[in-house]
């Protein structure tokens, strides 16, 4: 009986530590993995970001941080989003997994808007690796869920491109600029 209690307690703690609001209706991708459209995420402003709302658009998911050498990429992410928002949504997932994010949601919002004019959606801060990895990043890094990829972010500003059907198609390391031909050619 103690073991069962411990197991329920661990599961309860693990689930309550995620910023993920929970799955929307279940979708299966053509590649055999689950669709990213199954997830809802807490927005940094208290809203809910339902990834099912982005069916028919590509999604670029990026783990972002305000105090990183790659933080200047916010400018490129905003340019990419502004130029292609009819067919692409950029979603920034603030993360302190690499100890480079500001402390509060308000500080993050203010910094992103003041320094880079960010208008694309930002989520509540999340963990992108480890035992408390956010559900969306579990999906992005578990081939049984996404169909092929197992690579976790090695640093801030890793980029994951999802197609219109909710399938993960590409992963780009931090060094890949958001407005690079490598990414833009896929839009």
C-alpha contacts under 8 A as a table, 3 or more apart, distances in Angstrom:
res1	aa1	res2	aa2	distance
1	X	4	X	5.21
1	X	5	X	6.34
2	X	5	X	5.11
2	X	6	X	6.15
3	X	6	X	5.07
3	X	7	X	6.13
4	X	7	X	5.07
4	X	8	X	6.22
5	X	8	X	5.20
5	X	9	X	6.05
6	X	9	X	4.99
6	X	10	X	6.07
7	X	10	X	5.19
7	X	11	X	6.19
8	X	11	X	5.13
8	X	12	X	5.99
9	X	12	X	5.04
9	X	13	X	6.10
10	X	13	X	5.14
10	X	14	X	6.03
11	X	14	X	5.06
11	X	15	X	6.04
12	X	15	X	5.28
12	X	16	X	6.06
13	X	16	X	5.23
13	X	17	X	6.27
14	X	17	X	5.40
14	X	18	X	7.12
14	X	132	X	6.82
15	X	18	X	5.78
16	X	19	X	7.95
17	X	132	X	7.01
18	X	126	X	7.22
18	X	132	X	7.26
18	X	133	X	7.71
18	X	134	X	5.61
18	X	135	X	7.11
19	X	41	X	6.35
19	X	42	X	5.60
19	X	124	X	6.39
19	X	125	X	7.53
19	X	126	X	6.49
19	X	134	X	6.95
20	X	39	X	7.46
20	X	40	X	6.07
20	X	41	X	4.39
20	X	42	X	5.83
20	X	134	X	6.94
20	X	135	X	6.40
20	X	136	X	7.62
21	X	39	X	7.70
21	X	40	X	5.24
21	X	41	X	5.04
21	X	42	X	5.78
21	X	48	X	7.28
22	X	39	X	5.93
22	X	40	X	5.35
22	X	41	X	7.07
23	X	26	X	7.28
23	X	38	X	4.87
23	X	39	X	4.26
23	X	40	X	5.68
24	X	37	X	7.42
24	X	38	X	4.93
24	X	39	X	5.70
24	X	40	X	6.44
24	X	50	X	7.43
24	X	52	X	7.15
25	X	38	X	5.99
26	X	34	X	7.97
26	X	35	X	7.82
26	X	37	X	7.93
26	X	38	X	5.40
27	X	34	X	6.26
27	X	35	X	5.41
27	X	37	X	6.80
27	X	38	X	6.09
28	X	32	X	6.68
28	X	33	X	6.29
28	X	34	X	4.61
28	X	35	X	5.31
29	X	32	X	5.54
29	X	33	X	5.47
29	X	34	X	5.42
29	X	35	X	5.11
29	X	165	X	6.79
29	X	166	X	6.68
29	X	167	X	6.06
30	X	33	X	7.39
30	X	167	X	7.85
31	X	147	X	6.05
31	X	167	X	7.45
32	X	147	X	6.19
33	X	143	X	7.61
33	X	144	X	6.30
33	X	145	X	4.85
33	X	146	X	4.73
33	X	147	X	4.55
33	X	167	X	7.65
34	X	38	X	7.61
34	X	145	X	5.30
34	X	146	X	5.99
34	X	147	X	7.75
34	X	167	X	7.79
35	X	38	X	5.87
35	X	146	X	7.25
35	X	165	X	7.33
35	X	166	X	4.75
35	X	167	X	5.81
36	X	39	X	6.06
36	X	51	X	6.77
36	X	52	X	7.75
36	X	136	X	7.60
36	X	139	X	7.45
36	X	146	X	8.00
36	X	162	X	7.86
36	X	166	X	4.97
36	X	167	X	6.69
36	X	168	X	7.92
37	X	50	X	7.60
37	X	51	X	4.79
37	X	52	X	4.19
37	X	53	X	7.70
37	X	54	X	7.48
37	X	55	X	6.99
37	X	166	X	5.66
38	X	51	X	6.92
38	X	52	X	6.43
39	X	50	X	6.35
39	X	51	X	5.71
39	X	52	X	7.14
39	X	136	X	7.14
40	X	48	X	6.59
40	X	49	X	5.50
40	X	50	X	4.23
40	X	51	X	5.81
40	X	52	X	7.79
41	X	48	X	5.75
41	X	49	X	5.04
41	X	50	X	6.39
41	X	51	X	7.76
41	X	123	X	6.76
41	X	124	X	7.90
42	X	46	X	6.48
42	X	47	X	6.14
42	X	48	X	4.78
42	X	49	X	6.10
42	X	123	X	5.77
42	X	124	X	5.61
43	X	46	X	5.32
43	X	47	X	4.85
43	X	48	X	5.28
43	X	49	X	5.84
43	X	121	X	7.35
43	X	122	X	5.99
43	X	123	X	4.03
43	X	124	X	5.13
44	X	47	X	7.14
44	X	105	X	6.10
44	X	109	X	7.71
44	X	122	X	5.66
44	X	123	X	4.53
44	X	124	X	4.05
44	X	125	X	7.21
45	X	105	X	7.60
45	X	123	X	7.87
45	X	124	X	7.61
46	X	124	X	7.89
49	X	123	X	7.74
50	X	53	X	5.65
50	X	54	X	7.83
51	X	54	X	5.49
51	X	55	X	7.52
52	X	55	X	5.64
54	X	57	X	5.51
54	X	58	X	7.57
54	X	59	X	7.47
54	X	89	X	7.49
54	X	164	X	7.75
55	X	58	X	7.94
55	X	164	X	5.69
55	X	165	X	6.26
55	X	166	X	6.90
56	X	87	X	7.62
56	X	163	X	8.00
56	X	164	X	4.32
56	X	165	X	6.46
57	X	86	X	7.75
57	X	87	X	4.84
57	X	88	X	5.24
57	X	89	X	6.93
57	X	163	X	6.85
57	X	164	X	4.59
57	X	165	X	7.98
58	X	87	X	6.18
58	X	88	X	4.66
58	X	89	X	6.38
58	X	161	X	7.04
58	X	162	X	5.52
58	X	163	X	4.59
58	X	164	X	4.87
58	X	166	X	7.85
58	X	187	X	7.57
59	X	88	X	5.65
59	X	89	X	4.94
59	X	90	X	5.83
59	X	91	X	7.27
59	X	161	X	5.81
59	X	162	X	5.04
59	X	163	X	6.63
59	X	164	X	7.65
60	X	88	X	7.35
60	X	89	X	6.32
60	X	90	X	4.73
60	X	91	X	6.21
60	X	159	X	6.49
60	X	160	X	5.59
60	X	161	X	4.63
60	X	162	X	6.37
61	X	90	X	6.08
61	X	91	X	5.02
61	X	92	X	6.14
61	X	93	X	7.25
61	X	159	X	5.71
61	X	160	X	5.15
61	X	161	X	6.55
62	X	90	X	7.61
62	X	91	X	6.37
62	X	92	X	5.06
62	X	93	X	5.97
62	X	157	X	5.52
62	X	158	X	5.60
62	X	159	X	4.66
62	X	160	X	6.53
63	X	92	X	5.94
63	X	93	X	4.66
63	X	94	X	5.77
63	X	95	X	6.21
63	X	128	X	7.26
63	X	153	X	7.83
63	X	156	X	5.63
63	X	157	X	5.07
63	X	158	X	5.94
63	X	159	X	7.20
64	X	71	X	7.30
64	X	92	X	5.95
64	X	93	X	5.70
64	X	94	X	4.68
64	X	95	X	6.09
64	X	156	X	5.54
64	X	157	X	5.19
65	X	68	X	5.98
65	X	71	X	6.37
65	X	94	X	5.53
65	X	95	X	5.95
65	X	96	X	6.94
65	X	100	X	5.73
65	X	101	X	4.71
65	X	102	X	7.61
65	X	156	X	6.33
65	X	157	X	7.60
66	X	71	X	5.77
66	X	100	X	6.42
66	X	101	X	5.12
66	X	102	X	6.29
66	X	108	X	7.07
66	X	111	X	7.49
66	X	112	X	7.78
67	X	71	X	6.48
67	X	100	X	4.90
67	X	101	X	5.90
67	X	102	X	7.40
68	X	71	X	5.09
68	X	100	X	5.90
68	X	101	X	7.98
68	X	156	X	7.23
69	X	72	X	7.24
70	X	73	X	5.66
70	X	156	X	7.26
70	X	157	X	6.75
70	X	174	X	7.20
70	X	175	X	7.86
71	X	74	X	5.91
71	X	157	X	7.82
72	X	75	X	5.93
72	X	76	X	7.70
73	X	76	X	5.08
73	X	77	X	6.14
73	X	157	X	7.73
73	X	177	X	6.76
73	X	178	X	6.83
74	X	77	X	4.97
74	X	78	X	6.04
74	X	112	X	7.72
74	X	116	X	6.26
74	X	118	X	7.28
75	X	78	X	5.24
75	X	79	X	6.22
75	X	116	X	5.52
75	X	117	X	7.93
75	X	118	X	7.83
76	X	79	X	4.96
76	X	80	X	6.01
76	X	177	X	7.10
76	X	178	X	5.33
76	X	179	X	5.73
77	X	80	X	5.10
77	X	81	X	6.08
77	X	90	X	7.10
77	X	178	X	5.53
77	X	179	X	7.31
78	X	81	X	5.06
78	X	82	X	5.95
78	X	116	X	7.57
78	X	117	X	7.47
78	X	118	X	5.78
78	X	119	X	6.95
78	X	120	X	6.79
79	X	82	X	5.13
79	X	83	X	6.02
79	X	179	X	7.64
80	X	83	X	5.33
80	X	84	X	5.99
80	X	85	X	7.87
80	X	178	X	6.85
80	X	179	X	6.15
81	X	84	X	5.34
81	X	85	X	5.14
81	X	88	X	6.63
81	X	89	X	6.22
81	X	90	X	5.90
81	X	120	X	6.74
82	X	85	X	5.61
84	X	87	X	5.72
84	X	88	X	5.58
84	X	89	X	7.93
85	X	88	X	4.82
85	X	89	X	5.82
87	X	187	X	7.65
88	X	187	X	7.57
89	X	120	X	7.26
90	X	120	X	5.92
90	X	121	X	6.89
91	X	120	X	6.29
91	X	121	X	5.10
91	X	122	X	5.76
91	X	123	X	7.44
92	X	120	X	7.48
92	X	121	X	6.33
92	X	122	X	4.66
92	X	123	X	6.39
93	X	122	X	5.87
93	X	123	X	5.17
93	X	124	X	7.06
93	X	125	X	6.29
93	X	126	X	6.66
94	X	101	X	7.05
94	X	122	X	7.09
94	X	123	X	6.62
94	X	124	X	6.84
94	X	125	X	4.63
94	X	126	X	6.33
95	X	98	X	7.49
95	X	100	X	7.84
95	X	101	X	6.17
95	X	125	X	5.14
95	X	126	X	5.05
95	X	127	X	5.69
95	X	128	X	6.78
95	X	156	X	7.90
96	X	99	X	4.70
96	X	100	X	5.63
96	X	101	X	4.88
96	X	102	X	7.84
96	X	125	X	7.37
96	X	126	X	7.29
96	X	127	X	6.73
97	X	100	X	7.72
97	X	126	X	7.93
97	X	127	X	5.51
97	X	128	X	6.35
97	X	129	X	6.99
98	X	101	X	7.98
98	X	155	X	6.74
98	X	156	X	7.15
101	X	108	X	7.84
102	X	105	X	7.93
102	X	107	X	6.37
102	X	108	X	6.01
103	X	107	X	6.94
103	X	108	X	7.72
104	X	107	X	5.24
104	X	108	X	6.39
105	X	108	X	5.10
105	X	109	X	6.11
105	X	124	X	7.10
105	X	125	X	7.50
106	X	109	X	5.18
106	X	110	X	6.04
107	X	110	X	5.20
107	X	111	X	6.00
108	X	111	X	5.18
108	X	112	X	6.10
109	X	112	X	5.29
109	X	113	X	6.13
110	X	113	X	5.34
110	X	114	X	5.87
111	X	114	X	5.23
111	X	115	X	5.76
111	X	116	X	7.82
112	X	115	X	5.55
112	X	116	X	5.45
112	X	117	X	6.31
112	X	118	X	5.55
113	X	116	X	5.55
113	X	117	X	4.20
113	X	118	X	5.03
113	X	119	X	7.51
114	X	117	X	5.94
123	X	126	X	7.87
126	X	133	X	7.45
126	X	134	X	5.99
127	X	130	X	7.55
127	X	132	X	6.16
127	X	133	X	4.89
127	X	134	X	5.57
128	X	132	X	7.98
128	X	133	X	4.97
128	X	134	X	5.90
128	X	137	X	5.69
128	X	152	X	7.49
128	X	153	X	6.92
129	X	132	X	6.96
129	X	133	X	4.63
129	X	134	X	7.59
129	X	137	X	7.41
129	X	152	X	6.52
129	X	153	X	7.21
130	X	133	X	5.31
133	X	137	X	6.47
133	X	138	X	6.42
134	X	137	X	5.37
134	X	138	X	6.25
135	X	138	X	4.91
135	X	139	X	6.28
136	X	139	X	5.04
136	X	140	X	6.22
137	X	140	X	4.78
137	X	141	X	6.05
137	X	152	X	7.70
138	X	141	X	5.28
138	X	142	X	5.85
139	X	142	X	5.48
139	X	143	X	7.81
139	X	145	X	5.43
139	X	146	X	5.84
140	X	143	X	7.84
140	X	145	X	7.67
140	X	146	X	6.08
140	X	149	X	6.88
140	X	150	X	7.56
140	X	152	X	7.82
140	X	160	X	7.49
140	X	168	X	7.26
141	X	146	X	7.35
141	X	149	X	5.52
141	X	150	X	4.32
141	X	151	X	5.41
141	X	152	X	5.53
142	X	145	X	5.45
142	X	146	X	6.19
142	X	147	X	7.85
142	X	148	X	7.64
142	X	149	X	6.21
142	X	150	X	5.15
143	X	146	X	5.00
143	X	147	X	4.72
143	X	148	X	4.44
143	X	149	X	4.93
143	X	150	X	5.65
144	X	147	X	5.72
144	X	148	X	7.41
146	X	149	X	6.63
146	X	167	X	6.79
146	X	168	X	6.14
147	X	168	X	7.66
153	X	156	X	7.00
153	X	158	X	5.61
153	X	173	X	7.64
154	X	158	X	7.49
154	X	173	X	7.81
155	X	158	X	6.66
155	X	174	X	6.63
156	X	174	X	6.34
157	X	173	X	7.24
157	X	174	X	4.79
158	X	171	X	7.46
158	X	172	X	5.89
158	X	173	X	4.82
158	X	174	X	4.74
159	X	171	X	5.69
159	X	172	X	4.96
159	X	173	X	6.43
159	X	174	X	7.20
160	X	168	X	7.08
160	X	169	X	7.80
160	X	170	X	5.89
160	X	171	X	4.52
160	X	172	X	6.39
161	X	168	X	5.95
161	X	169	X	5.83
161	X	170	X	5.11
161	X	171	X	6.26
162	X	165	X	7.87
162	X	166	X	5.73
162	X	167	X	5.21
162	X	168	X	4.29
162	X	169	X	5.56
162	X	170	X	7.17
163	X	166	X	5.45
163	X	167	X	5.40
163	X	168	X	6.46
163	X	169	X	6.48
164	X	167	X	7.42
172	X	175	X	7.94
172	X	176	X	6.11
173	X	176	X	5.79
174	X	177	X	7.60
176	X	180	X	6.85
177	X	180	X	5.18
178	X	183	X	6.57
178	X	184	X	7.87
179	X	183	X	6.57
179	X	184	X	6.10
180	X	183	X	5.54
180	X	184	X	6.12
181	X	184	X	4.95
181	X	185	X	5.47
182	X	185	X	5.85
182	X	186	X	7.19
183	X	186	X	5.51
183	X	187	X	7.15
184	X	187	X	5.41
